[in-house]
Amino acid sequence: MTRDHGTSVRSIATSIQNGDRRAVDVLDEQLDRIATVDPRLGAFCETFTERARDQAAKIDRRREAGEDLGALAGVPIATKDNLLVQGEIITAGSRILSSFEAPFTAASVARIEQRGAVLLGRTNMDEFGMGSTTETSSHQQTRNPYGDDLVPGGSSGGSAAAVAADLCPLAIGSDTGGSIRQPAALCGVTGLKPTYGRVPRYGLIAYASSLDCVGAIARTADDLAVWLDCVSGPHKGDATSIAALPPTRSTLADRADLRGVRIGVPRELNGPGIDEQILARTEEAIAQLREIGAEVHEATLPSVTHAVPAYYLIATSEAASNLARYDGVHYGWRGDPASKTQAAMTTQTRSSGFGEEVQLRILLGTFATSIGFNAKFYEKAQLARRAVQHDFDRAFADCDVLVCPTSPTAAPRFGESADDPLERYLWDALTVPASLAGLPALSTPCGQTDDGRPVGLQVIAPRGHDDRTLMVAHVLQRHTDHHLRRPQL
């Protein structure tokens, strides 16, 4: 059978439910493609081959028995290397967890298994989610399918590259300050960060607990809506998870235009500091939104100028607290066992187990929350966060969604800005505002640069209205072919 690389989540599930295809055949086709393409890309850290085959065979037996298979029946789905899968190694891209075996399965992963998904393997990421290029991974380098010299974005670079290269129809990731949306934009696919708390974080290795969100990357908004309906809802293991919201996919099915939808264009997120070609593609996408019925007007978010410093102060402070558990005593990799004191052993463990970027952020966070500096830095960052939230509330009084570029540049080349961490942090300037406010945000392809690098359009909605981001992206994708363009692999 000739593999259709454009097969969607829904079409795979429907074909297996109807008996047109077997789950084991779908899986084998996917594993064959990974074996052929991934040695060049490095998207996967590991495939769960035997586990996946057992799951696929079970799906086929259940179909033969006439059982309900679920909305994700037989769909091969990859998981980011910071989501626990019981019995499998999970490292969060770090040497310090290189031999850690997950004792249970993350809530978001267990829910897709319950709905028939087949777990394909774990994808590469920046260490503990700290990075925008997937270059800080302790395992390997992941390349962008659109060019071997291009980064795939980060920290969910492995997940984005896997979907863009047709190694899987959907991959789960995590988004703290843009870690799903930015790689989705750079790799020419669609990525969703849901409302904070909509998808439980139980079983997600923490970076910054008040910002971390479990999200997903796929080719289309429609596929993301199917996934979101499968994983949403509260969980007893996550006190920040929120009550179930209405299903999203039903709002997309019959929508052919955007009549009645009010779209705001924040001037602060659509101007200086953004590459000219990115702005041009964004303006073309906004014109397309007008053509298909949307009402477009200018909006303003004055406080987002403080978003990047506020985000990095909050994120690094929470990271310093969360990563304190990696001391070489409780679990994970241990440094020199001959160390004379526990403090010396912990210092040696962290110095050799954490990469440079992680150590830098721990130091920043420790400093920001230390005695004498907490009020000067951390508390002011929280005030800036509240100001950003209020700005969004005011903007959404006059519009249904906001749009802007996802990334200020197209995919950079490896090594660019390696010696300038501040410049790298500014790559998140367009994505961190929605993260600080806990809002749903999505990146959808909206064209390419002159040299063929993908460009993403970000759609941001009020808290709890994830369906609006998916609806706008879905209708735009129905009227364009940007989301269907493929790298040549």
Phi, psi and omega per residue, in radians:
M1 nan 2.348 3.067
T2 -1.338 2.215 -3.095
R3 -1.320 2.277 3.059
D4 -1.582 1.778 -3.072
H5 -1.161 -0.250 -3.136
G6 -1.643 0.139 -3.098
T7 -1.031 2.310 -3.094
S8 -1.597 2.928 3.089
V9 -1.018 -0.833 -3.107
R10 -1.123 -0.720 -3.102
S11 -1.202 -0.627 3.079
I12 -1.120 -0.868 -3.111
A13 -1.062 -0.741 -3.130
T14 -1.139 -0.736 -3.126
S15 -1.137 -0.596 3.110
I16 -1.314 -0.713 3.108
Q17 -1.083 -0.625 -3.129
N18 -1.447 -0.138 -3.126
G19 1.463 0.165 3.113
D20 -1.286 -0.487 3.112
R21 -2.408 2.734 3.061
R22 -1.745 2.513 3.136
A23 -1.064 -0.624 -3.127
V24 -1.181 -0.561 3.111
D25 -1.259 -0.723 3.089
V26 -1.047 -0.771 3.140
L27 -1.112 -0.789 -3.113
D28 -1.089 -0.667 3.090
E29 -1.089 -0.695 -3.138
Q30 -1.204 -0.750 3.124
L31 -1.124 -0.647 3.099
D32 -1.107 -0.721 -3.140
R33 -1.186 -0.685 3.085
I34 -1.056 -0.773 -3.138
A35 -1.088 -0.553 -3.112
T36 -1.438 -0.751 -2.960
V37 -1.720 -0.651 -2.968
D38 -1.194 -0.464 3.051
P39 -0.980 -0.478 3.098
R40 -1.429 -0.629 -3.026
L41 -1.573 -0.716 -3.069
G42 1.259 0.604 -3.140
A43 -1.313 -0.640 -3.084
F44 -1.732 2.364 2.954
C45 -1.391 -0.576 -3.060
E46 -2.912 2.528 2.963
T47 -1.812 2.494 3.102
F48 -1.574 1.100 -2.927
T49 -1.004 -0.966 -3.087
E50 -1.181 -0.734 3.102
R51 -1.040 -0.801 -3.117
A52 -1.109 -0.716 3.138
R53 -1.148 -0.663 3.080
D54 -1.120 -0.732 3.133
Q55 -1.136 -0.750 -3.131
A56 -1.124 -0.737 3.130
A57 -1.112 -0.653 3.116
K58 -1.139 -0.692 3.092
I59 -1.047 -0.787 -3.131
D60 -1.118 -0.680 3.115
R61 -1.162 -0.689 3.129
R62 -1.158 -0.648 3.095
R63 -1.114 -0.756 3.135
E64 -1.098 -0.490 3.130
A65 -1.496 -0.022 3.105
G66 1.376 0.343 -3.126
E67 -1.445 2.778 3.054
D68 -1.280 2.216 -3.035
L69 -1.679 -0.276 -3.130
G70 1.662 2.865 -3.052
A71 -1.172 -0.345 -3.113
L72 -1.948 0.509 -3.035
A73 -0.899 1.960 3.045
G74 1.272 0.149 -3.107
V75 -1.380 2.109 3.097
P76 -1.307 2.134 -3.083
I77 -2.213 2.318 3.109
A78 -1.622 2.644 3.119
T79 -2.117 2.488 3.104
K80 -1.155 2.657 -3.038
D81 -1.277 0.313 3.020
N82 -2.147 0.245 3.083
L83 -1.965 2.111 -3.025
L84 -1.173 2.393 3.000
V85 -2.255 1.975 -2.990
Q86 -0.899 2.262 3.102
G87 1.498 -0.091 -3.125
E88 -1.886 2.639 3.061
I89 -1.161 2.397 3.100
I90 -2.397 2.198 -2.983
T91 -2.159 -0.221 -3.038
A92 0.944 0.529 3.095
G93 1.248 0.298 -3.012
S94 -2.107 2.527 3.060
R95 -1.106 -0.558 -3.039
I96 -1.149 -0.341 3.088
L97 -2.005 0.412 -2.990
S98 -1.064 -0.396 -3.132
S99 -2.123 0.302 -3.075
F100 -1.410 2.191 3.113
E101 -1.778 2.230 -3.063
A102 -1.140 2.260 -3.133
P103 -1.461 -0.249 3.111
F104 -2.696 3.037 -3.113
T105 -1.807 2.377 3.123
A106 -0.990 2.563 -3.092
A107 -1.008 -0.764 -3.106
S108 -1.154 -0.559 3.115
V109 -1.336 -0.742 3.122
A110 -1.040 -0.620 -3.111
R111 -1.208 -0.625 3.106
I112 -1.304 -0.536 3.043
E113 -1.113 -0.723 -3.140
Q114 -1.105 -0.399 -3.140
R115 -1.787 0.336 2.942
G116 1.695 0.004 -3.120
A117 -1.180 2.658 3.070
V118 -1.898 2.115 -3.110
L119 -1.357 2.036 -2.981
L120 -1.502 -0.630 -3.094
G121 2.785 -3.123 -3.115
R122 -1.890 2.451 -3.053
T123 -1.791 2.687 -3.067
N124 -1.225 2.722 -3.077
M125 -2.743 2.826 2.947
D126 -1.109 2.542 -3.081
E127 -0.981 2.114 -3.103
F128 0.941 0.420 3.114
G129 1.372 0.194 -3.054
M130 -1.709 1.623 -3.134
G131 2.727 2.883 -3.112
S132 -2.138 0.209 -3.037
T133 -2.408 -0.101 -3.020
T134 1.150 0.277 3.099
E135 -1.439 -0.249 -3.119
T136 -1.557 0.032 3.080
S137 -1.044 2.448 3.105
S138 -1.445 -0.108 -3.012
H139 -1.646 -0.964 -2.961
Q140 -2.876 3.000 3.073
Q141 -1.708 2.324 3.055
T142 -1.827 2.298 -3.116
R143 -1.795 2.623 3.061
N144 -1.310 2.275 3.124
P145 -1.011 -0.327 3.137
Y146 -1.511 0.014 3.096
G147 3.011 2.225 -3.099
D148 -1.093 -0.380 -3.138
D149 -1.667 0.092 -3.097
L150 -1.821 2.442 3.056
V151 -1.292 2.675 3.116
P152 -1.563 0.037 -3.002
G153 1.520 3.136 -3.124
G154 -2.890 2.968 0.103
S155 -1.499 -0.199 -3.125
S156 -1.495 0.718 -3.083
G157 -1.111 -0.639 3.119
G158 -1.124 -0.724 3.126
S159 -1.128 -0.763 -3.141
A160 -1.151 -0.755 3.135
A161 -1.125 -0.664 -3.135
A162 -1.100 -0.760 3.127
V163 -1.214 -0.760 -3.117
A164 -1.093 -0.556 -3.123
A165 -1.607 0.144 -3.139
D166 1.078 0.596 3.050
L167 -1.481 -0.284 3.041
C168 -2.863 2.663 3.140
P169 -1.360 -0.360 -3.130
L170 -2.680 2.481 3.097
A171 -2.361 2.375 3.097
I172 -1.484 2.502 3.092
G173 -2.418 -2.949 3.019
S174 -2.384 2.611 -3.060
D175 -2.317 2.020 3.099
T176 -1.813 -0.801 3.099
G177 -2.379 0.264 -3.111
G178 2.393 0.211 -2.970
S179 -1.247 -0.158 2.968
I180 -1.817 -0.807 -3.038
R181 -1.160 -0.759 -3.087
Q182 -1.148 -0.855 3.079
P183 -1.138 -0.559 3.073
A184 -1.071 -0.738 3.119
A185 -1.129 -0.786 -3.070
L186 -1.224 -0.397 -3.127
C187 -1.845 0.065 3.034
G188 1.285 0.577 3.107
V189 -2.219 -3.055 -3.074
T190 -1.911 2.257 -3.109
G191 -2.301 2.406 -3.086
L192 -2.108 2.215 2.872
K193 -1.776 1.936 -3.125
P194 -1.235 3.024 2.966
T195 -0.916 2.402 3.122
Y196 -1.000 2.189 3.129
G197 1.644 -0.204 -3.113
R198 -1.188 -0.662 3.056
V199 -1.895 2.141 -3.055
P200 -1.063 2.495 3.135
R201 -1.584 -0.022 -3.111
Y202 -1.004 2.089 -3.107
G203 1.652 0.043 3.021
L204 -1.671 2.178 3.110
I205 -1.142 2.154 -2.943
A206 -1.315 2.479 2.911
Y207 -1.947 -1.234 3.095
A208 -2.268 1.859 -2.902
S209 -1.105 -0.538 -3.121
S210 -1.455 -0.007 -3.097
L211 -2.161 -0.476 -3.049
D212 -1.057 2.333 3.045
C213 -2.354 2.428 2.976
V214 -1.485 2.205 3.125
G215 -2.376 -2.875 -3.100
A216 -2.650 2.812 3.123
I217 -2.217 2.345 3.107
A218 -2.607 -3.077 3.095
R219 -1.395 -0.607 -3.027
T220 -2.251 2.753 3.061
A221 -1.134 -0.577 3.131
D222 -1.054 -0.754 3.115
D223 -1.138 -0.655 3.116
L224 -1.166 -0.591 3.105
A225 -1.141 -0.699 3.090
V226 -1.056 -0.821 -3.132
W227 -1.072 -0.810 -3.065
L228 -1.081 -0.683 3.120
D229 -1.145 -0.440 -3.124
C230 -1.418 -0.450 -2.982
V231 -1.973 -0.174 -3.081
S232 -1.225 2.720 3.023
G233 2.140 2.810 -3.069
P234 -1.209 2.785 3.099
H235 -2.503 2.380 -3.073
K236 -1.127 -0.361 3.132
G237 -1.510 -0.022 -3.111
D238 -2.334 1.804 -3.096
A239 -1.195 -0.279 -3.140
T240 -1.614 -0.081 3.122
S241 -1.229 2.590 -3.033
I242 -1.941 2.881 -3.137
A243 -1.046 2.646 -3.126
A244 -1.022 2.416 3.101
L245 -1.827 2.868 -3.133
P246 -1.002 2.594 3.108
P247 -0.967 2.598 -3.089
T248 -1.706 -0.633 -2.978
R249 -1.121 -0.577 -3.120
S250 -1.102 -0.408 3.139
T251 -1.384 -0.214 -3.092
L252 -1.659 -0.526 -2.877
A253 -0.882 -0.850 -3.006
D254 -1.862 0.207 -3.076
R255 -1.456 2.055 -3.099
A256 -1.896 -0.291 -3.128
D257 -2.580 -3.105 -3.097
L258 -2.022 0.471 3.115
R259 -1.048 2.295 -3.129
G260 1.561 -0.092 -3.135
V261 -1.616 2.203 3.138
R262 -1.721 2.101 -3.084
I263 -1.992 2.205 3.096
G264 -1.765 2.496 3.122
V265 -2.031 1.696 -3.103
P266 -1.144 2.171 -3.091
R267 -1.114 -0.556 -3.109
E268 -1.216 -0.368 -3.120
L269 -1.880 0.195 -3.116
N270 -2.403 0.740 -3.071
G271 -2.612 -2.211 -3.049
P272 -0.972 2.507 3.120
G273 1.580 -0.068 -3.131
I274 -1.888 2.374 -3.129
D275 -0.979 2.480 -3.072
E276 -1.050 -0.704 3.141
Q277 -1.196 -0.598 3.085
I278 -1.122 -0.787 3.114
L279 -1.092 -0.685 -3.136
A280 -1.101 -0.789 3.134
R281 -1.156 -0.635 3.116
T282 -1.136 -0.760 3.122
E283 -1.107 -0.653 3.084
E284 -1.115 -0.700 3.120
A285 -1.160 -0.686 3.116
I286 -1.141 -0.676 3.069
A287 -1.096 -0.660 3.108
Q288 -1.145 -0.681 3.101
L289 -1.082 -0.676 3.076
R290 -1.093 -0.778 -3.098
E291 -1.071 -0.523 -3.115
I292 -1.723 0.361 2.898
G293 1.931 -0.158 -3.075
A294 -1.261 2.601 3.006
E295 -1.661 2.037 -3.032
V296 -1.958 2.320 3.073
H297 -2.588 2.917 -3.114
E298 -1.338 2.562 3.060
A299 -2.298 2.990 3.122
T300 -2.467 2.477 3.111
L301 -2.355 1.316 -2.989
P302 -0.989 -0.611 -3.020
S303 -1.357 -0.156 -3.090
V304 -1.180 -0.221 3.060
T305 -1.126 -0.347 3.118
H306 -1.736 0.034 -2.988
A307 -1.144 -0.781 -3.071
V308 -1.107 -0.910 3.105
P309 -1.092 -0.648 3.116
A310 -1.118 -0.767 3.141
Y311 -1.053 -0.842 -3.066
Y312 -1.227 -0.509 3.040
L313 -1.195 -0.785 -3.133
I314 -1.205 -0.831 -3.084
A315 -1.109 -0.775 -3.123
T316 -1.228 -0.571 3.092
S317 -1.127 -0.784 3.128
E318 -1.217 -0.593 3.101
A319 -1.134 -0.731 3.124
A320 -1.038 -0.640 3.101
S321 -1.268 -0.827 -3.090
N322 -1.132 -0.665 -3.068
L323 -1.474 -0.031 3.082
A324 -1.127 -0.356 -3.129
R325 -1.225 -0.308 -3.128
Y326 -1.544 1.462 -3.029
D327 -2.005 0.062 -3.122
G328 1.420 0.041 -3.106
V329 -1.870 -0.933 -2.999
H330 -1.309 -0.884 3.137
Y331 -2.875 3.004 -3.117
G332 1.512 -3.059 -3.082
W333 -1.192 2.503 3.124
R334 -2.062 2.431 3.114
G335 -1.287 -2.670 -3.057
D336 -1.020 1.931 -3.122
P337 -1.193 -0.209 -3.140
A338 -1.469 0.014 3.115
S339 -0.975 2.425 -3.027
K340 -1.327 -0.449 3.138
T341 -2.287 2.788 3.104
Q342 -1.107 -0.658 3.133
A343 -1.113 -0.710 3.130
A344 -1.166 -0.692 3.122
M345 -1.151 -0.714 3.114
T346 -1.124 -0.766 3.123
T347 -1.055 -0.787 -3.136
Q348 -1.167 -0.661 3.117
T349 -1.079 -0.846 -3.094
R350 -1.250 -0.633 -3.124
S351 -1.146 -0.626 -3.117
S352 -1.717 -0.362 -3.103
G353 -1.530 -0.560 3.108
F354 -1.635 2.523 3.043
G355 -1.358 3.030 -3.059
E356 -1.082 -0.721 -3.106
E357 -1.132 -0.727 3.129
V358 -1.142 -0.754 3.114
Q359 -1.082 -0.701 3.118
L360 -1.057 -0.787 -3.086
R361 -1.243 -0.595 3.059
I362 -1.093 -0.753 3.126
L363 -1.113 -0.741 3.114
L364 -1.069 -0.798 -3.118
G365 -1.173 -0.678 3.112
T366 -1.122 -0.729 3.116
F367 -1.119 -0.776 -3.059
A368 -1.131 -0.429 -3.104
T369 -1.899 0.141 -3.111
S370 -1.341 2.795 -3.137
I371 -1.035 2.258 -3.138
G372 1.695 -0.290 -3.123
F373 -2.149 -0.226 -3.098
N374 -0.994 -0.841 -3.124
A375 -1.203 -0.571 -3.085
K376 -1.279 -0.589 -3.049
F377 -2.015 -1.133 -2.997
Y378 -1.100 -0.831 -3.109
E379 -1.143 -0.634 3.090
K380 -1.202 -0.586 3.078
A381 -1.113 -0.648 3.103
Q382 -1.184 -0.608 3.056
L383 -1.146 -0.702 3.090
A384 -1.116 -0.666 3.100
R385 -1.063 -0.783 3.116
R386 -1.092 -0.673 3.117
A387 -1.107 -0.703 3.094
V388 -1.092 -0.753 3.116
Q389 -1.053 -0.743 3.132
H390 -1.141 -0.673 3.105
D391 -1.068 -0.744 3.099
F392 -1.110 -0.739 3.127
D393 -1.014 -0.754 3.130
R394 -1.153 -0.711 -3.130
A395 -1.128 -0.691 -3.092
F396 -1.333 -0.094 3.013
A397 -1.225 -0.401 -3.090
D398 -1.994 -0.062 -3.127
C399 -2.604 2.839 -3.121
D400 -1.579 -0.647 3.092
V401 -2.482 2.830 3.013
L402 -2.038 2.575 3.118
V403 -2.292 2.601 3.101
C404 -2.907 3.007 3.024
P405 -1.098 2.701 3.075
T406 -1.454 -0.726 -3.125
S407 -2.231 2.486 -3.137
P408 -1.229 -0.263 3.089
T409 -2.393 2.859 2.945
A410 -1.323 3.116 -3.060
A411 -0.956 2.093 3.073
P412 -1.337 2.978 3.110
R413 -1.566 2.749 -3.136
F414 -0.985 2.376 3.072
G415 1.574 -0.221 3.134
E416 -1.134 2.302 3.123
S417 1.105 0.353 -3.135
A418 -1.062 -0.519 -3.112
D419 -1.699 0.139 -3.104
D420 -2.302 1.460 -3.103
P421 -1.061 -0.540 3.139
L422 -1.119 -0.708 3.107
E423 -1.137 -0.679 3.115
R424 -1.139 -0.669 3.136
Y425 -1.138 -0.526 3.135
L426 -1.238 -0.238 3.033
W427 -1.092 -0.339 -3.128
D428 -1.623 0.100 -2.994
A429 -1.047 -0.514 -3.078
L430 -1.593 -0.265 -3.086
T431 -1.809 -0.502 -3.060
V432 -1.186 -0.475 3.132
P433 -1.000 -0.804 3.131
A434 -1.137 -0.578 3.109
S435 -1.167 -0.774 3.121
L436 -1.057 -0.602 -3.105
A437 -1.549 -0.092 3.133
G438 1.237 0.456 -3.027
L439 -1.611 2.680 3.012
P440 -1.270 2.403 -3.140
A441 -2.580 2.538 -3.042
L442 -2.389 2.552 3.006
S443 -1.982 2.276 3.095
T444 -2.226 2.499 3.140
P445 -1.039 2.447 3.113
C446 -2.400 0.442 3.082
G447 2.306 -2.938 -3.116
Q448 -2.456 2.742 3.041
T449 -1.296 3.035 -3.117
D450 -1.059 -0.498 3.134
D451 -1.674 0.223 2.983
G452 1.596 0.149 3.111
R453 -1.460 2.402 -3.080
P454 -1.149 2.673 3.071
V455 -2.206 2.411 -3.129
G456 -2.001 2.528 3.042
L457 -1.836 2.246 3.135
Q458 -1.681 2.351 3.101
V459 -2.093 2.160 -3.086
I460 -2.064 2.397 -3.111
A461 -2.238 2.917 3.084
P462 -1.124 2.783 3.141
R463 -0.948 2.288 3.119
G464 1.500 -0.111 -3.102
H465 -1.888 0.867 3.088
D466 -1.001 -0.537 -3.115
D467 -1.052 -0.517 -3.130
R468 -1.192 -0.738 3.126
T469 -1.100 -0.745 -3.122
L470 -1.186 -0.670 -3.133
M471 -1.143 -0.796 3.130
V472 -1.085 -0.792 -3.142
A473 -1.136 -0.699 -3.126
H474 -1.085 -0.814 -3.126
V475 -1.174 -0.729 3.099
L476 -1.064 -0.729 3.135
Q477 -1.163 -0.550 3.092
R478 -1.180 -0.429 -3.093
H479 -1.793 0.014 3.102
T480 -2.369 3.004 3.079
D481 -2.033 0.232 -3.073
H482 -1.045 -0.670 -3.062
H483 -1.300 -0.114 -3.111
L484 -1.770 -0.135 -3.106
R485 -1.179 2.433 -3.036
R486 -2.081 2.497 2.931
P487 -1.240 2.694 -3.129
Q488 -1.572 1.807 -3.125
L489 -2.113 nan nan
